[in-house]
Amino acid sequence: MKKMLMLTAAIALAAPLMGCNSPGERAAGGAVIGGLGGAGIGALASGGRAGGTLAGAAIGAASGAVIGAATAPPQRCAKWGWDYYGQRVCVAFYN
């Protein structure tokens, strides 16, 4: 039951990140989700003590921000062309 609850919570927390576009937005969203997850794990691991909760939140927020900023979505193609072998390739991207 706990595993299903954690999986549902993880999916619910990750859903708002699907619309993020800029690296700053992804970093902020990752920091929030990582901080909340880290605080929860830190609280469980330390028995509810404030030190463990704060340490977990700090580690989770930092790692969530780094991972969120590093995961850029692929660029969308604005113009398609053909290469020498007849395969379709992108020749221009949207900004």
Secondary structure, DSSP 8 states (H G I E B T S, - for coil): -HHHHHHHHHHHHHGGGGG--SHHHHHHHHHHHHHHHHHHHHHHHHTS-HHHHHHHHHHHHHHHHHHHHH------EEEEEE-TTS-EEEEEE--
